[in-house]
Amino acid sequence: MKDFSFVTNSHPAYIESLYQEYRKDPATVDPEWTKFFEGFDFAVSNANGKVDAKGTAGPVSSEQFAKELGVYRLIQAYRKKGHLIAKTNPIRERKDRSANLDLKHFGLADADLKTEFFAGQIIGLGRTSLEKILQHVKTVYASTVGVEFTYINDLDKIEWLQKELETTFKKPLAVEQKKRILSKLNQGVMFEKFLHTKYIGQKRFSLEGGETTIPALDAMINTAAEYGVQEAVIGMAHRGRLNVLANILGKTYEQIFSEFEGTATPDTTMGSGDVKYHLGFRASIQTASGKEVNLQLTPNPSHLEVVDPVVVGFARSKADVIYNSDYDKILPILIHGDAAIAGQGVVYEVAQMSKLRGYYTGGTMHFVINNQIGFTTDFEDARSSDYCTSVASIVQAPVFHVNGDDVEAVVKIAEIATRYRQEFNSDIYIDMVCYRKHGHNEGDDPKFTQPKLYAAIDKHPNPREVYSQQLIANGDVDAAIAQEMEKAFWADLQERLDEVKQHPLPYKYQQPERWWQELRKATPEDFLKSPDTAITPEQLQQIFKAMMEIPAGFKPLRKVEKLLQDKQKLFDEQGQLDWASGELLAYGSLLLEGRDVRLSGQDVKRGTFSHRHAVLRSEETDEEHNRLSKISENQGKFRIYNSLLSEFAVLGFEYGYSIANPYALTIWEAQFGDFMNGGQTLIDQFITSAETKWQKQSGLVMLLPHGYEGQGPEHSSARLERFLQQCAEYNFFVTNCTTAASFFHALRRQLAEPFRKPMINFSPKANLRHVRSYSPVSDFTQGGFKEVLDDPFITDASRVKKVLLCSGKMYFDLSEKQIKEDRKDVAIVRLEQLYPLPVAQLEGIQQKYKGATWFWVQEEPLNMGAASFLQMNLKQFNYGVISRNPSAATATGYAKVHAQEQQEIIDTAFNI
């Protein structure tokens, strides 16, 4: 909402003159004033006390006029700050946040309560008493619901929210809806009570104290279905997860109980290698009105908010492949804890993604289970902001703060919030303030740290008891019926524990899920040799021509135009493709096959090192030309986006995108490989381990520029050693390609295998333009990815006395000396793939160079790079290691020192 201080601070005479101008011609008055005048008539005119045709009263005194303004200010103040005094906390008194909403702050007093004011018109009451106006704004903006929305600039959103709060919210619920709410509350409360009784001491991260979450989600999904949503993707942490699985997604109690008993059969579709409160699930449910909605609950680790970008990326991918990018059809729902949403930076990054072209999902529903405590930390020690949801304001997303004990208010707000998302395709937050019945887990005693708070919680009735008493008192539900519902549900739980009587809900697989079923798990034999990934000469010509063709009338930058001409000349005269052309050829070949390709990261359209130029910009109009958009009429879609300056959230988004569709090549490129540090949590929690933990395959590609060129410790190393340390059970590919064709085949292999594995490629920087990284056309039209490249300079293997095994940029540095000095006695062998380690290929080369002494040569310090990994995994070889000395930092920051160190490595390798 706009700042109306200009109204409240202006002199009455000035406002009166403006009002006269407004009455003559509203277009002559500033739009902000127009809105103000439309809100109510000031009762100021020269009509001699008569009421004119416009309904405006006659002149009033200056005192009356000032009080009208005061009432207006009061209404605006409640809209802006009413949330600060709203009764949203079911357990303890609100902290005084200096709302300053007493009448005296607006030039009003108790003596004015019976006086009627025209200002009542702007809240739909017409001319009415201050008492009624005050009662109304308190009910709407300071009851068990408080709302933050005055920072929104969009007037349509403001008016929509005001109308919903001031009219729709006040309407009573039908008795049938109240019974459904009680039923869902019953399920939520009794489910936790049953588990607490049957599985004493076991961790379950119960929802007790926040059981209103269940009717809230039920209302959200039911409302969404009425407004066109066909699928909801849910991400949440531990608390309440089992309850949500049982009572929202319909996971059978037998399945949940068997996990507690430790007798569960591994679920090979959604994963079984983790604790029960990390697992995901999917279901098709029927809403209250009979509509079918697909629900997906993503698995997630204990780093709570890391799942956020994964959910929105997954939703974006599903929207692209199933719903033709119609975001009204799919709804991301993120369920947060208050401590996590306030404390973890990825929340901010995801918020900043919400309106960007490359990451837009039509708005995310954020629901906070606000326990007022994180593990043992009170909220006053957990954040500096007034609210845990203060991040919402950066994208002008409204926030509803709701008392978790007022279940009807929570349900109404859930419905309003869902309609808002569908209406405006924007993020919205619900902060449900509740409490946590037990400690962080059921074996933890919370009174160690919050004795007074938990003394109050011990005496507090649960939300079901609160609501049952309310319904009984209002005559909506008979006490006997409420008790019978409780007994019936308890008996049902016991029956389902004793006997398997609940059948899983029928589930119809979506097309991408059927695609995943076409794939299989990898076996060790799959990694002995890569598949054939060549394309035909005709396909190569078609793609290359399309890549190089500039639309008529489009004028690229002259420098870029010259680069393209050089690439064309290289192809025409030497039959070669450089690195960038080989990369785009890989994408183009997949597009030609009908596959989609998505590439994002900082500056990926041109490439950080100005090599890719996948998208050209017109020198004259700034218009864009996607070089892979005109290959064929039926090609796949090439989606390429320059990302926000984020690693964590963007990498998470792309991972989420990759797990939704196995036939889209999804790529994230770091600006420098070192920057993957920012996404390390995502790498550890998902990319390297999700298949083991949750049976979730992914073909995500991470391009990490890597290579020692004297650019210092922040622009040299992508931390190869970290990835290699996590290599086990064939969990991903680690490559360090040195030629355009090698990179081409590695990319195509990602969709050619009958399974999916992430690939981390340590991309070159300076060597993007190295003449020896170019590849002849024949390398693209035959064969596949070669895990090891033998030395093309060696013609007589019997002369070789020393073999230098290396990877990446180190090859070019060693090879230059080899060629310059014509060292036919030294062979340089490249590991294009470090994991899975191509042992069979290396053994073949070892046989070729019988009797030669072997050395592993790396540019990284001895405690980094691949040295320790090879020493652990290549024990059948006898070799030495040549590297920089062990170091705390990855590289020196001094160019001369770098050059000296690099030369020492090269000289040692040839002279040792």
N, C-alpha and C positions, 0 to 999 in steps of 0.2 A: 504494500500500500504506500501511496505517496506520503510525504511529510506535510501535514496540514498546519505546521506552525505559522505559515503565512496567514492562515485564517485566524488563528487564536491570538496572534501578536499584533494584528493590524488594528488601526483606530476605527471605531464603529462608523464614524462619518465617511471614512474612505470606503468601507464595505458597502454602506448605503448607496453611495454614488455608483459604485460598480454594479450593484443590484439593479439600479435604474437602467444602466446601459444594457445589462443582461436581458431585461424585460423588453427592451426595444429590439434588440438583435443579439441572440445568444452567441452568434459567430464572432462578435467583436470582443468577447471576453475570453481570457485564458481558459483552456479546457479544465484546469484544476478548479478554478472558481466556478465554472459552469456546473461541474459535478457537485460542488458545495451548494450552489443555489438550488439545484434540482432536488437535493436531499430534503429540504423543507423551505417553506415560505417564511421570510423573516418578519412578516407582519409589518413591513415598512413600505409605505406608498403615500401618495398625496390624494388618496380617495376620500378624505374627510370622514374617516371612520367607517366607510361603507366597505362591503366585500365586492370586489370587482369580478369580472367574468373569469379571471384566472384563479379566483378563490383566495386572493391575497387580502388579508385584513388591513384595517386602517392603521394610522400612525400609533406608535408606542413610545413610551418614555425611554430615555437613555439607559435607565436602570434595568427596565424590562429587556431591552435589546441586549445589554451586557449579559443578562442571565440566560437569554436564549443561546448566546455564544458559549456561555459556561456549560450549559447542558450538552450542546454539541461537542464541546471539548471532552466532557465526561464520557459520552458515548464512544468517541474516538479513542480515548484513553483506555477504556475497558477492552475495546477491540485490540489495542496494541499491547496492553500490559495486564489484562485480566488473568492471564495464565500464571502470573507471579503469585496470585493469592488463591488460585483455584484449589479445591479440596481434593487433590489428586493422590495424596499419600494415605493409604489405608492404615498405616501403622504408627506414624509419628507426625508431629506438628511440622508444617512447612517452615523452612528457613525464611526469615524476613529478608526479602530482596528489594526493599524500598520501592514498592510499586507506587506509592503516593496517590492513592485513589480515593481518599477521603473527600467529602463534599467541599471542605474548605479550600482545597487546592484548585477549585473551579469557580470560586466566588459564590458558592452556594452554601446553604445551611439547612438544618432540620426544618426551619420555618417555611422553607420552599417546597417541602415534600408534597403538599396538597395542591400546589400551584400547577396549572396546566401549561404545557409548552409545545410549540409547534415542532420542536426538534424531534418529538416522538415519531414524526412522519418518516424519518430516515431509517427507522428500524421496524417499519410496518405497523406501528400502533396508532398513527394519526396524532392529532392533538390530544395529549393526555397528561396526567399528573407526573411530576418528577418521581413520586413514589413508585409508580408503575414502570416508568422508564428504568429506574434503578433496579427494581426487581427483575426486569427483563434482561438487562445486560449482565447482571450477576448470574442469572440462571443460564444464560447462553455462554458467557465467557469466563465465569469464575465459579462454576459448580464443581462437579466431579470431572469436568473436562476443561482443559485450558488449551488454547490454540495459538500458535505463532504463525502469522502469515502477513504481517504488516510490512515485511521487507520485499514483498513481491511487487514487481513493476507492472505486470500484465493486469489491466483493469478487469478484463473478462474473468480471470481467475479469482480476483478479489470478490467480485460481485457474486460469482458462483458459490464461493465458500460462504460468504455472508448469508446468502439465501438459504443454503443448506443448514447452516447453524441456527439461523434465526427463525426458520419455519419448519423444514423437514425434520430436524433433530427433535423438535418438541412433540411431534406426533407419537401417540402411544403405539406400542406393538400389539399385534393381534394375539389373542390367547394361544392360538396354535403355534405361533412363532415363539412365544414364551415357553411353551412346553418343549419345543425343540431345543431351545437354549438350555433348559433344565436337564434335558436328556443328555446333551453334549457335556454339560458340566458334570453330570452324574458319571458319565464315562471317564472323564478326566480325573475326577477325584477318587472314584472307586478303584480305577486301574492302579493308581499310585498306592492306595491303601492296601490293596491286595498284594502287590509286589513287596511292599514293606513288611507285610505279615509273613509271606511265604519265603522270602529270600533275605532274611535278616543279615545285615552287615555287608551285603553285596553292593557294589557301586552301581547306581542306575541313573544318577544325576536327575533326581525327581523334579517334577513340575509343581510339587506341593507349594502352595502359596500363589502360584501363577497359573492355576488350572483354567482360568478364563481364556487363556490362549486357545484352547480347543474350540469353544463356540466362536471365538473371533476368527480363526482360520476357516471354520466352517462357513461363517457368514461371508468372508472374503471370497471364497471359492464359489459359493452359490451365486453371489452377486456378479462376479466376473463372468460366469457362464451365461447369465442373463444378458450380459452386454457383449457377447461374442467371443469370449475367451474359450479356446478349445484345449489349452494345455497350460499348466503352471509348473514352473521349475523352482524348487524350494531349496534354499541353502540355510543350514542352521548348525549351531554348535551342539554340545552334549545335552544341556539342560532341557528336559522335556522331549528329547528325540524319540524315545521309546513310546511315549504317550502319543505323539504325533503320528508315528508309524502305525500304531494300533487304531487310533480313533479318527484319523483324517485319511490316511492312505489305505486303511483296511488290511494291514499286514496281520495275518492270523495270530491269535494269542498263542496257539500251539508253536508257531515258529519262534515267537519271542521267548516263550517259556523254555523251549528246548535249548535256546542259546544260554539261558541262565543255568539249565541243568548240565550244559556242556555236551549235549548229545546232538547238536545241530548238524545236519548234512550240509557240506559246503555248497554255497550258492555260486555256481560258476559264472552266472551272468552278472551279478552285482558285487561279488567279492565276499571272502570269508576269512581273510588273513589278518583280521584286526579285531579289536574289542567291539562288543555289540553296539556301543553307543557312538561308533564312528561310521557304521555301515549305511549304505544308501538303499534305495528301494524305488520301484515304479509300480503304478497301478492305474487302472481306469475305474473311475467311480461314477455313480449316478448322483446328481444333485437333488435337492429337495423337489425341484420342478421336473425332474426326469431327464435333464440334459447330461450327456456324457463328457467328462473332463479327464484328460490324461494328466497324471501327477507324477513328477520326477523329484525325488529327494536325493540330492547328490551326496556321495560319501565325503567325509572331510576329516582332517587330523585334529590334534589338540591345539594347534596354532589357530585360534578360533576364526578370525576374520579372513584367513587366507582363502576360504571358499568363495568369498564374495565375487572376485573377478571371474572365477571359474564358472559360477552360475550364470552371470550375464553373458559370458562368451558362449557358453553352451546354448543359452536362449537365442542369442543372435544367430548361431549356426542353424539351429532348428527352424528359426523364422525364415532364413535364407533358403533352406533346402525343402521344407515342407509347406510353408505358408506364403511362399513367394514374397518374402520380406514384408508381410502384413503383420505389424507388431501388435495390432489389436487382438490377434489370435493367440498370442503366447504371453504369459505373465511371469516375470521373475519375482520371486518373493524371498527376501532375505530376513531371517529371524536372528536378531542380535542379542547379546547380553549387554547390559549397560556399561560395565567396565571395559569390555572389549571394543565397543563402538567408539567410546571416548578415547581409548588409549592406543589403538593400533592404526598406524599411518596409512595402511592400505585402504582403509575406509575413505579417507580423504581422496586418495588417488582414484578410487572407483567413482566417487561423487563427481570428480572432474571429468570423467569419461562420459557421463550420462547424456550429454547433449552433443557429443562429437560425432561426425559422420561415420567414422570407422568403427564406433563402439556403441552407437545408439541402439537401444532395445525397446523404445516406446515407453520408457518409464519403469522404474522398479518400486515395488512395495516393500517398505522397510518396517518391520515389526520388532519392537524392542521389548524383551521380557526384562523389565527393570527391577532387579532384585534389591537395588540400592547398596549392593556390596559385591566386591570382586574377590573371590577366594576368602580372604579375611580382611580385605581393605575397604574401609568405609568410603562412601562417595566423596567426602570432603578431602580425602587423600588421593582420589583417583582422577580428578580433573580440576581444571581451573575455570572452565566455563560454567554457566548457570545449569546447563542441561547436558546430558550425555549426547544428545542429538543436535548440538549446536552446529555441527558440520553441515546440516541441511541448508542453512542460510546461504552458503556459498553458491548454491545453484538455485536459490529461491524456491526451495521445496517446502511446502507447509508441514508443520509438525502438530500433531494432536497429542496432548498429554492427558492420559485417562487413568482414573482410579480403577485398579484391577478388581476391586470388590464390587464395583457397579457394572455388573455384567451386561446389562441392557445398554448402558452408555458405550461400553467397549464394542458391542455388536453393531450399534448404530454408526459409530465412527468407522468401524471396519467397512461397512457398506458405503458410507460417504466417501471414504478414501479410495475405495475400489472404483467407484463411479468417476471420481476425479481423475484417476489414472487413465481410464478409458476415454474420458472427455478431452483431456489435454496432453496425454502421452508424456507425462512428466513424473519424476520421482515424488514420493510422498512418504512421510514417516508417521508411525504411531508409536508413542512411548507409553507403554502400559506399566504404570507404577504399581508394583506388587511387593512381594517379599519371598524369601527363601526359607522354607520350613526347617530344613536341616542345615548342616554345614556344607562346605563345598561338595562333599560326597556324604553318603549316608553313614559312613564310619567316622566322620569328623565332628568334633564338638565345637559348635560356633561360640559357645559362651566363654571360651578362652579369651576371645578378643572383643566380643560385643555382648557382654552380659545383660546390660539394660535393654538393648534392642530385642534380644531373644527371650527375655522375660515377658515382654509385651507380645511377641509372636506366639509364645506358648499358650497364652490366654485367648488368642484371636481365633474366631471361627473361620473355617475355610470358605471359599467363595460359594460353594454349593449350599452350605448351611445358611449363609447370608441371604442368598437368593431364594432358597426354599421358604425361609421365614417371611421374606418380603412378599412372595406370591401368596402364601397362606394368609397373611395379614390383609392383602388386597382382595382376597377371595378368588384369585385367578386359578389356584390349584388347591385341592383338598389335601389336608395333612396326611390322610391315609394313603392317597395316591402317591404323594412324595415318598413316603416310607416304603410303599410297595415297589416303586421304581428302584429304590436302593437295594432291597432284598433280591429282586429279580436279577439285577445286574451282578450282584455278588455271587448268586447261585450260578449264573452263566459263566463267570470267570472260573469258579471251582470246577464246573463241568468240563470246561475246555482244558483245564489243567489235567484232570483225571482221564479224560478220553478225548481223542481227536475227533471233534464234531464240527469244527469250522473249516470250511473249504476256502482256499484262496479265491479271490475275486478273479473272474475271467479277464484275460488281458489280450488285447489285439495288438500285435507288434506293428510299430510304425516302419515306414520304408527304411530309414537309416538303421533302425535296429535289425531289420532283416538283412541289411548289408553287413552289419557286424557279424551276424550269424553265418554268413557265407565264408567268413574268415576262420582261422583256427589259431591255436597256440603254436608258438615256434618250438622246434626241436633242435637239439645240437647239430643234427645233420644239415639243417637249413643254412648253417653259417659256414659250411665248408667251402662254398662257392656262391657268388652272387648270381642272380638270374640274368638272362639276356634282356637288355633294356635299350637296344639299338632301335633307330627309326630308319625308314627307307630314304634313299637319296631324294626321291620326289617329295616326301614330307618335309625334309630339311629345306629343300628349295622353296617350297610353299611358305613355310614359317619364316625363313630368313627374309624372303621378299616382303612379306607383310610387316615384319619388324622394321625394315629399312625404308618403307614407303611413307612419305609425308603427305598428308591430305592437301588437295589443291587449295590454295589461298592461305595455308597455314605457314607462318614464317617463324621457325625456331631461332633461338639465339645463334648468332654466327659461329661462336665457338663450338657449340654443340653440333651444329650442322657440319662443321669441319671434322669433328670426331666421328660422326656417322659416315662421312665420305671416306675417312681412313679405314673404317671397319669394312666398308664395301670393297675398297681397293684390296685390302688384305684377303678378302674372300675371293675376289675375281682373279687376282694375279698370283696368289700363293696357295689358294685352296685351304685357308686356315680361318679359324674363329678365335677371337680373343676371349678372355675370361667372362666379361660381361655378356658377350653375344652367346657364349656357351650356356650361361645361366638362363638367359631369356629364352634360348632355344629349348631348354628343358621344360620351362613353364609352358611355352607355346605348344610343345608336343603333347603335354598333358591336356591342355585346353582343346587341342585338335581331336583328342580322344573323348572329349565330352566331360572331362574332369574339371573341377573348379580349383583355383589356386588363390590363396589369400596370403598376403605378405604385409606385415606391419612392423613398425619400429621408427626410431628417430631418423628422419631424412631418407627413408628407404626409396622414395620415388626417384631421386637422383643418385642415391647412395652416399654414405658419409664421405667417401673418398672420390666422389664425382665420377664414378665409373659406370653405374648401372644405367642411368637415364631411361628408366622404364616409362616414365611419363615426361613428355616435353611440354614446355611452356612457350606460348607465342610471345615473340619479342614485342609485338604491337598491341595485343589485346589481353594478354595474361591467360588466354584460353589454354586448356590442357588437352594433350593428345596422348592417349594410352597406346603404346606401341604394340600391344598384344590384343587389341580389341577388334581387329579386322582380319583374322586368319581364315575363318570360314563362317558361314551363316549359322551353323549349328554348334559352334564351339562352346566350351565351358566359359565361366566368368572369371576374369582376372581382377581380383579385388586387392588393391594396393593402397595403403594409407600411411601417411606420415603420422606418427603417434604423438601423444602428449609426452612430456619429459618424465616418463615413468618406466621403471623396469618391472617392479613387483606386480602392479596391477595389469599392465599390458601383457606381460608374459602369462599371467594367470588367465586373462581373457582368451589369449590364443590357445592355451592348453584346453580351456573349456570348449572352445570352438572345435578343436581337433577331436575331442572324444565324442562329439555329437555326430560326426560324419566321417566314416573311414575312407571315403573316396574324394575328399577334398584335401589337397596338399596345403597344410597350414604352416607358416614360417614366421618366426620372430627373429629380427636382426638387431643385435646390440650396436649402438653407435661405436663403442669400443668394447672389445671382449671383457675388459676389466669391469665394465659396468654391470655384468651379470651378478656381481656382488649384491646389487639391489634386489635381485630376484631370487637370492639364495634360498629363502624360506620356501618359495614355491617349488624350486628345483628339488630340495630335500623331501618335501612333504608329498609331492605329486609326481613330478617327471621321472625321478629315478626309482620310485618305489610303489606307485599306484597299482601296477599290474600285480605285484606280489601281495599287496594289502587288500585290494578291492577288485582284482581281475579286470581292471579298466585299461585296455590297450589304447595307445595313442601314437599317431605317426607324426607328431609335432617335430619340426626342424628348428633348431636354434643355430643361427649363424653368429659366431663370435670372432670378430677380427682379432688376430693374434700374431705376434711377431716382434722381435727385438730390433728396433731401428733407431735407438737413441732418443726416443720420445719420453723417456722417464718411466717411473714406476706405476703411473696411472694409465699408460697407453701402450703397454707392452704385452702383458700376460692376461689371458682369459682363464687362468687357473686350471690348466689342463689336469694337474695332479688331483684337484678336488673331484673332478668327474671320474677319473680313473680309479680313485679310491673307492668310489661307490659302485664300480662295475662288478656285477655278479649275476648269475642266473640269466645271462643274456638279456639284461634289462634295457639296454639301448646301444645304439651305434655311436662310436666316437671316431670321427674322421678328421684328417688334416690334408685335404686335397691340394695337389700342386699343379694340376693342369685343368684347362677348361673342360676337356672331355671327362676327366675323372669326376669333376663336380657335377657335370651333366648326368652321368650315370648314377651317381650317388643320390641325386634328387629324384630321378625317375624310379630308382629302386624302392623308394618310400611307398609308392603305390603299386609296385609290381609284385612284391612279396605277398604270400597268402596270409600274412599276419601284419601287425603294425608295431613298430618300435620307434621311440623318439630317436632323433639323430642330432648329435651335437657336432657341428663342423667348425673347426678352427680355421677361419677364413684368412686369406692373406690381406695385406694392406698395400705396401709398395709393389708387391709381386703381382698385383692385379693387372699391371701393364708390362710385366716382364715378358720379353719376347719368347722365352722358353716355357712360359705357361700357356702359350697358344697351342691349339691342337688342330691337326689336319682333319678335313671333312670325314675321312674314312674312319676316324676314331669314334665318330658319332653314329655311323651307319653300320657298325658291326660290334659284336661282343657286349660286354657289360662292365660293371664296376670291377676294377682290379685292386684288391686289397693291398698288394705289394707291387711296386714297380722296380724292375731290375734296371741296371745301369745301361743305357743305350750307347754310351761312349766306349764300352768294353767290347772288343771284337774277339779277343782270345782269352778265355777264362783261365787257361793254364798259367798265364803270366801274373795273375792277381795274387799278391801276397798279403793284402790287407783289405778288409771290407768295412766300410763306414756305414753303419745302419743309422738312419736319421728319419726325420719327419718334417714336413712343412718347409718354411723359409730356409731352414738350415741347409737343405739340399742345394739351393741355388748358390749359397755362399761357398759351400764346399766344391761344388761342380765348377765354379768359375776358376778356382785355383787348379783343379784337376785338368781342365782343358788348357788353361794358360801354360801349365808346365808339362803338358802331355804325359800325365802320370797314368800309364796303362797298367801299372802294378797296383793301383788302388781302385776298387769298385765302390760305388756309392749306391746303396739300396734304400729306397723310400718306403716307409710304412704309410700308406694312404689311409689305412684303417688301423687304429690302435686297439679297439675293442668292438666286437669279439676279436681277440688276438689271432691273426691268421698263421697259426703255427705250422700247418701243413705246407703252405706256400713258402714260408721261411726255411723250412727244412729242405725243400726242393732246391732253393738257392744256395743253401749251405753245402749241399752235395755238389752243386755246380762249381763252387769255389773251394774245393777240398784243400785242406792244409793252410788256408788263409787265416790270419789273425783277425778277430772281429772286435769292433768297438761300437758302442752306442754313443752317438754324438748329439748333444742337445744345447740349445742356446740359453735355456733356463738355468738357474742355480741348481746345484746338486740336490737340494732338498725340495725342489719343485720339478715340474715337467714330468716326463714319463719314466725317469730312471728307477725310482723305487718300485713302480708298478711292474716294470719289466724284470727287475731283479726277483720279484715275488712270483711272476707268472711265466718267465722264460728261463727256467732253471736248467733245461736240457741243453742250453747254449752256454758256451764259455766265452765271455766277452768282458771287455773293460768299459769304463764309463768316462767320457770326456765332457766337461761342462764348466760353467762358472762355479766359483766357490759357493758354499752354502750362504744364504743371505736371509735377513728378515724381510727386507723389501724385495719386490719382484725384479727390480732393475735399477740401475744408476740413473740419476737425472742429468748427468753431464755427457754431452755428445762425444767428447774426446775420450773420456773414460770408457764409454760404451764401445767405441771403435777399437780401442786398445784391447779390451776384454774379448771382443769378437774375433779379432785377429789372432789372439793367443789360442783360442779354441781351434781355429782353422789350422794354424801352424802346428799345434800339438797333434791334431788328428793326422797330419801328413808326415810328421817327423818322428813321432813316438816309436 
